[in-house]
Amino acid sequence: MVGCVRLVCSCDRHNYGDLLFPIVTQWSLFATPGFRERYACETYGMRRSDLSAYGALPSRSMRDLYRDARAGDVVLLAGGENLAQTWFVMHLTLLGPAAAGALVFGRKMFGQDFAEGFSRWRFGGRQPFPYILSPNDFDAGVRVMYNSMGGWPLRAYAPTARTSIVSGLVKASFLSVREKESASILRELGLAAPVHVAPDCIFLLSDMLPKDALADKASAEVKELVRESGDYVCFQCHPRYGEENRKELARELLSLASQTGLNILLTPIGRIYSFEDDIFLHSLSGDLGNRARMLPSPAGIYDIAHALASARMFCGTSLHGVITALTYEIPFVPLRSADPKLANNIDSWGLGELFPRSPANEIACHGVRSLAVDRVSLAEHAAALKNLARANMRRLAENVLAYEGGSRTSSVVRSKTAG
């Protein structure tokens, strides 16, 4: 065995997509012939965590990463909208409401630079941005790669910050982003390295777990809830969107249920600071009466995926809610919000016209329209996106394996597959 692929992502926080990234990435790499014989995989977040009760892989910390990395290893940034994340913001998402409030108060009292420095110190960060790593950040000779990344906020960053990020990315042996907007931003910033654009690797969840196998991974409680719910739409939104649109959401969801005969399964996906889907959805359930039920709070990532894959439709603000629905060929209604991440991905996939973003006051008509989408066309779109995701993961695996006798040959593979 040559070494270890050290998967770095936001897998230390209870957020559906973040917990799936290292699982699907590891599965895909190990499916490559000869990979398992040469590399192990280890998972890292900013802190040590064990969310295995929710189906996640335990993770080691950023401090562990610096110590653990050995010559010949690959440090792989394994997905997420993380190219523009800061230590402070990521620190907040690891805290409960009281501790997060104290951290925000500290920033107000002492300023942004102090708050960012404190959070970086708290996790022992060597690099200015938590998920922009360079071989220079390690004592051993490692290669750094990026896969399924995004970074739309980079457009608003100060020139010094953007220069720092680009100077880190240029040292990568492989760089893949999940939508065209992030690639465009990086090119505009003058990144002199090939940037691959490919759909998010979570599209491969249905390869890893076809529907029957996914049902086997779900809890007995959620399987029973899915059976009792009959035909239903999964609805999700984060609390800021929900509170801004509460009246419209209740009215439109009840109208959708009345027009289609579907029940409503409220499906929390985020359970982190400022994205506590469960808190808002629980409050919304009272406005929906007996047409709505809610996924239980102990639900894990496979429970969520099973609920989405068994639905007649998904409606929400979550990118990975949409991706899970689409990979299992379930129609969806993407909600229009201030965060462009979901729109960037849908437009990059060429699905903006087939599944246009819906304002809160038009959910019912968009839902009826989505249910009428031709299922053959939907299956073809899903298959095409999965094929692109598979091809990208093959490129990634080839780059990891392109290391012979202490010499790094990944640049050769990269030049052959750039595009």
ChimeraX attribute file (.defattr): number of C-alpha atoms within 10 A of each C-alpha:
attribute: neighborCount
match mode: 1-to-1
recipient: residues
	/A:1	9
	/A:2	17
	/A:3	17
	/A:4	22
	/A:5	26
	/A:6	24
	/A:7	27
	/A:8	28
	/A:9	26
	/A:10	30
	/A:11	33
	/A:12	26
	/A:13	25
	/A:14	22
	/A:15	21
	/A:16	24
	/A:17	22
	/A:18	23
	/A:19	24
	/A:20	22
	/A:21	27
	/A:22	29
	/A:23	20
	/A:24	21
	/A:25	23
	/A:26	18
	/A:27	15
	/A:28	21
	/A:29	22
	/A:30	18
	/A:31	14
	/A:32	14
	/A:33	9
	/A:34	11
	/A:35	17
	/A:36	15
	/A:37	11
	/A:38	14
	/A:39	21
	/A:40	17
	/A:41	19
	/A:42	19
	/A:43	24
	/A:44	28
	/A:45	23
	/A:46	29
	/A:47	21
	/A:48	16
	/A:49	17
	/A:50	16
	/A:51	16
	/A:52	13
	/A:53	12
	/A:54	16
	/A:55	19
	/A:56	24
	/A:57	21
	/A:58	18
	/A:59	25
	/A:60	23
	/A:61	19
	/A:62	20
	/A:63	17
	/A:64	16
	/A:65	20
	/A:66	16
	/A:67	12
	/A:68	15
	/A:69	20
	/A:70	18
	/A:71	15
	/A:72	22
	/A:73	23
	/A:74	25
	/A:75	27
	/A:76	29
	/A:77	28
	/A:78	29
	/A:79	30
	/A:80	22
	/A:81	20
	/A:82	22
	/A:83	24
	/A:84	21
	/A:85	18
	/A:86	17
	/A:87	23
	/A:88	23
	/A:89	15
	/A:90	18
	/A:91	21
	/A:92	20
	/A:93	20
	/A:94	18
	/A:95	15
	/A:96	12
	/A:97	14
	/A:98	9
	/A:99	12
	/A:100	18
	/A:101	14
	/A:102	12
	/A:103	19
	/A:104	17
	/A:105	13
	/A:106	15
	/A:107	17
	/A:108	12
	/A:109	11
	/A:110	10
	/A:111	12
	/A:112	14
	/A:113	10
	/A:114	15
	/A:115	21
	/A:116	19
	/A:117	14
	/A:118	18
	/A:119	19
	/A:120	22
	/A:121	12
	/A:122	14
	/A:123	16
	/A:124	16
	/A:125	18
	/A:126	16
	/A:127	17
	/A:128	17
	/A:129	21
	/A:130	24
	/A:131	28
	/A:132	23
	/A:133	25
	/A:134	20
	/A:135	18
	/A:136	15
	/A:137	15
	/A:138	19
	/A:139	12
	/A:140	16
	/A:141	16
	/A:142	22
	/A:143	26
	/A:144	25
	/A:145	25
	/A:146	26
	/A:147	25
	/A:148	27
	/A:149	27
	/A:150	26
	/A:151	21
	/A:152	21
	/A:153	17
	/A:154	19
	/A:155	15
	/A:156	10
	/A:157	11
	/A:158	9
	/A:159	12
	/A:160	8
	/A:161	15
	/A:162	17
	/A:163	15
	/A:164	14
	/A:165	24
	/A:166	19
	/A:167	16
	/A:168	22
	/A:169	23
	/A:170	16
	/A:171	18
	/A:172	22
	/A:173	25
	/A:174	26
	/A:175	25
	/A:176	27
	/A:177	25
	/A:178	26
	/A:179	27
	/A:180	20
	/A:181	20
	/A:182	26
	/A:183	23
	/A:184	13
	/A:185	16
	/A:186	23
	/A:187	15
	/A:188	10
	/A:189	16
	/A:190	12
	/A:191	18
	/A:192	13
	/A:193	19
	/A:194	19
	/A:195	21
	/A:196	22
	/A:197	25
	/A:198	25
	/A:199	27
	/A:200	27
	/A:201	26
	/A:202	25
	/A:203	26
	/A:204	25
	/A:205	24
	/A:206	21
	/A:207	16
	/A:208	16
	/A:209	16
	/A:210	14
	/A:211	17
	/A:212	9
	/A:213	12
	/A:214	18
	/A:215	20
	/A:216	14
	/A:217	18
	/A:218	21
	/A:219	16
	/A:220	12
	/A:221	13
	/A:222	22
	/A:223	18
	/A:224	11
	/A:225	17
	/A:226	21
	/A:227	11
	/A:228	10
	/A:229	18
	/A:230	14
	/A:231	17
	/A:232	25
	/A:233	29
	/A:234	29
	/A:235	26
	/A:236	24
	/A:237	26
	/A:238	22
	/A:239	19
	/A:240	15
	/A:241	19
	/A:242	21
	/A:243	14
	/A:244	11
	/A:245	14
	/A:246	17
	/A:247	14
	/A:248	16
	/A:249	25
	/A:250	20
	/A:251	17
	/A:252	18
	/A:253	26
	/A:254	22
	/A:255	15
	/A:256	22
	/A:257	19
	/A:258	13
	/A:259	13
	/A:260	16
	/A:261	13
	/A:262	22
	/A:263	23
	/A:264	27
	/A:265	25
	/A:266	25
	/A:267	30
	/A:268	30
	/A:269	29
	/A:270	22
	/A:271	18
	/A:272	18
	/A:273	20
	/A:274	15
	/A:275	19
	/A:276	19
	/A:277	23
	/A:278	24
	/A:279	13
	/A:280	20
	/A:281	21
	/A:282	16
	/A:283	13
	/A:284	19
	/A:285	18
	/A:286	12
	/A:287	16
	/A:288	16
	/A:289	11
	/A:290	10
	/A:291	18
	/A:292	23
	/A:293	22
	/A:294	18
	/A:295	23
	/A:296	16
	/A:297	10
	/A:298	12
	/A:299	19
	/A:300	26
	/A:301	24
	/A:302	22
	/A:303	27
	/A:304	21
	/A:305	26
	/A:306	26
	/A:307	27
	/A:308	27
	/A:309	25
	/A:310	22
	/A:311	24
	/A:312	19
	/A:313	26
	/A:314	31
	/A:315	26
	/A:316	25
	/A:317	25
	/A:318	23
	/A:319	18
	/A:320	21
	/A:321	27
	/A:322	24
	/A:323	26
	/A:324	24
	/A:325	28
	/A:326	25
	/A:327	24
	/A:328	25
	/A:329	22
	/A:330	23
	/A:331	28
	/A:332	30
	/A:333	25
	/A:334	26
	/A:335	23
	/A:336	17
	/A:337	16
	/A:338	9
	/A:339	11
	/A:340	12
	/A:341	20
	/A:342	23
	/A:343	22
	/A:344	19
	/A:345	23
	/A:346	22
	/A:347	16
	/A:348	17
	/A:349	18
	/A:350	12
	/A:351	14
	/A:352	15
	/A:353	9
	/A:354	15
	/A:355	19
	/A:356	19
	/A:357	22
	/A:358	19
	/A:359	16
	/A:360	23
	/A:361	16
	/A:362	17
	/A:363	24
	/A:364	23
	/A:365	14
	/A:366	23
	/A:367	26
	/A:368	16
	/A:369	16
	/A:370	20
	/A:371	16
	/A:372	10
	/A:373	14
	/A:374	10
	/A:375	13
	/A:376	10
	/A:377	12
	/A:378	18
	/A:379	17
	/A:380	12
	/A:381	18
	/A:382	20
	/A:383	17
	/A:384	13
	/A:385	22
	/A:386	24
	/A:387	16
	/A:388	17
	/A:389	22
	/A:390	19
	/A:391	13
	/A:392	22
	/A:393	22
	/A:394	16
	/A:395	20
	/A:396	26
	/A:397	18
	/A:398	18
	/A:399	23
	/A:400	29
	/A:401	20
	/A:402	16
	/A:403	16
	/A:404	11
	/A:405	7
	/A:406	10
	/A:407	9
	/A:408	17
	/A:409	15
	/A:410	21
	/A:411	14
	/A:412	12
	/A:413	18
	/A:414	22
	/A:415	11
	/A:416	10
	/A:417	15
	/A:418	14
	/A:419	9
